[in-house]
Amino acid sequence: MRYFIGNWKMFGVPKAINILNKINSFQSKDKNRNKYRVIITPPYTLIETFAKYFTNKKIIIGSQNCYQKEQFSSNTGAVSPYMIRSVGAKCTLIGHSDNRAEGDTDLMLKDKVKFALKNNLKVIYCIGENKVQKNNNKTFSVLKKQLTKVLEKKFDQKKIIVAYEPIWSIGTGKIPNEKDLLKTTIYIKKTLKNIFKSNSPAVLYGGSVDESNVEIFSKIKEIDGFLIGGASKSSKKFIDIIKNYYSYR
Ligand code: PGA
């Protein structure tokens, strides 16, 4: 199974449902539709409407983050996994570099994963090195730490997807070269197998994925899909990413 996940970040008002409608009609007719899943993570404000509208349709709605407590608490502005699940989201991103930069620690991320899984949300766990770490050849050690400090054998590996997003690649138009990306993806899968003592969860790539560079990524069969930011705000670009991915394969 492949995954095309659109992370809308701080984008979208109710009428943006039109974007998803177009993606949904494409997917319903696409000859490759059974080979992949489309997940969109709109801001919290749109989850309920979108999730209701797309029940029984192809698109799956998720959240971009969740708070590290299970149900209700006195944390102003926080939204818990229980609350997210109760409005119809099926999954959540956790550990996006934006949120790590805002202060999410490994300990907080572990609690987020734990409470998300407990509330029946699948987890898309994001990891990635920054430019300095890459230049100092620290990529593997950074990724290993991000994986082993947060994920645990007792978590259900079937409910977890890992998204590798090098921070220097997010929103910059810069992408890793094919050889490095293949090596890194294999390293991540090996580390995950060690943690879970079973098959590795799906591992996605994210960072400046668009309709033209997806050709490069489509050659790396170890990559199980993509986390797409900027290009997921346009139905045409998002659909072209899927179309091109399969036409190059
Ligand atoms: P980008 O964002 O595709 O705009 O680089 C990816 C992400 O932050 O998830």
Residues whose N, C-alpha, C, O or C-beta is under 5 A from the ligand:
A	BS01	PGA	N7 S169 I170 G171 T172 G206 G207 S208 V209 L227 I228 G229 G230
